Amino acid sequence: MAKAATASATEIAEQRFQREVLERFGVPPVGIVPDTVAEGLQQESAEKDDGGANIPGIYNPSGGWKCMRNAYYAFYRYNPDAPGDGNGVMRLGTLEELEIERLLKIKYGRFIKNDFPVLVLVLEGKEPDTYEIELPSEDPDFRPEGWFYKGKRILLMVRGYTDYYLAGYNGRVRVMWENKSAARVGGKKSASDHHAHQLSLYWKASKAEAGRMVYSSRNDLLDMVEIELDTSELEALFLESVQYFVEFHDFVVSKTLPPDEPKMPEWECRYCPFVKQCKKDGGKPRV
């Protein structure tokens, strides 16, 4: 009996790319998978049971504004030092998320919704080493054209879904929240830097009027605090976030290990699951 043929890493990448675009936009892409997608794959990752490797050029807002070496190890599926919760940040479970949504509805009414689709496109600029930013979620008629948008090549896309937002009567987003849990939230008066950067992507892509962090205690969900960020601050954070992904993308497609430069040096290395690998690669984790 002839042995069944197995899909190559490139074929798996193409199938996944087609599926991702179809799920996100409702229509199949026109054209082929960019070379960087195929080049960026690792055969061993593509054969994993979880469906394959990550795709260079498609990034999640929650994956930004951290040590790029950490992000690089995670992107290329390096084995962590020990199983855990990623960067040591506890995600709220489904029941807790529903409870936060319920509390927000009590405070703001029934127009609290979640899972707003966020998409930020970074396009090739007119001049070398430049780029342009597009927010196609503003365009209800947006359709992908392979790896191009409005005739310009897409360098990368940042996409995902938000936590909670307050919708107005006209469907516009009035307030965008990003929710995080903490051991204690009492007395917290400012948003953590990496959380604020993530919120800025959601705020900008949704054209929300306001952006707020909501921190809830893991021990007492009623212990919750909201922190609103100034729109000028959110705008600056958004541009910093896009620049971060542009720089990270260069490391990904060139398969060049980024420097070990934590964005939060006072604690980030302590919770990094790749400390041993970082040391092996010549890094000096702050632990």
ZINORVEN-V7478 format. One record per residue. N is the residue number from 1. OMEGA is omega in whole degrees, 0 to 359 (999 if undefined). Layout:
n,omega
N,OMEGA
N,OMEGA
//
This chain:
n,omega
1,181
2,180
3,181
4,180
5,178
6,181
7,177
8,179
9,180
10,180
11,178
12,179
13,182
14,180
15,181
16,178
17,179
18,181
19,181
20,181
21,179
22,181
23,185
24,189
25,177
26,177
27,178
28,178
29,175
30,180
31,185
32,178
33,179
34,180
35,183
36,178
37,180
38,182
39,185
40,183
41,170
42,184
43,183
44,178
45,182
46,182
47,180
48,182
49,185
50,171
51,174
52,183
53,171
54,182
55,176
56,180
57,177
58,186
59,182
60,180
61,182
62,182
63,184
64,177
65,172
66,175
67,183
68,177
69,175
70,181
71,180
72,177
73,181
74,182
75,182
76,170
77,171
78,179
79,178
80,179
81,180
82,178
83,181
84,184
85,178
86,180
87,180
88,180
89,183
90,176
91,175
92,177
93,184
94,181
95,179
96,179
97,178
98,180
99,177
100,178
101,180
102,180
103,178
104,179
105,176
106,184
107,188
108,179
109,190
110,183
111,173
112,179
113,176
114,178
115,172
116,182
117,183
118,176
119,175
120,178
121,173
122,185
123,176
124,182
125,180
126,180
127,178
128,178
129,175
130,179
131,177
132,182
133,176
134,179
135,186
136,176
137,175
138,186
139,183
140,180
141,182
142,173
143,179
144,176
145,186
146,180
147,181
148,176
149,183
150,177
151,181
152,183
153,177
154,176
155,180
156,174
157,174
158,187
159,180
160,181
161,185
162,170
163,188
164,174
165,179
166,181
167,176
168,180
169,180
170,179
171,178
172,180
173,179
174,181
175,175
176,178
177,165
178,186
179,175
180,177
181,179
182,179
183,177
184,178
185,180
186,179
187,180
188,185
189,180
190,180
191,175
192,188
193,183
194,176
195,180
196,178
197,178
198,178
199,183
200,178
201,179
202,181
203,184
204,183
205,181
206,184
207,180
208,178
209,182
210,177
211,183
212,168
213,172
214,180
215,179
216,180
217,177
218,184
219,182
220,184
221,177
222,175
223,188
224,180
225,177
226,179
227,180
228,179
229,178
230,184
231,178
232,176
233,179
234,179
235,179
236,179
237,179
238,181
239,176
240,181
241,178
242,179
243,176
244,181
245,177
246,180
247,179
248,180
249,178
250,178
251,183
252,186
253,178
254,183
255,177
256,182
257,179
258,176
259,178
260,183
261,181
262,177
263,178
264,188
265,183
266,181
267,191
268,183
269,181
270,183
271,182
272,180
273,184
274,183
275,181
276,180
277,179
278,177
279,179
280,181
281,175
282,180
283,179
284,182
285,180
286,180
287,999
//
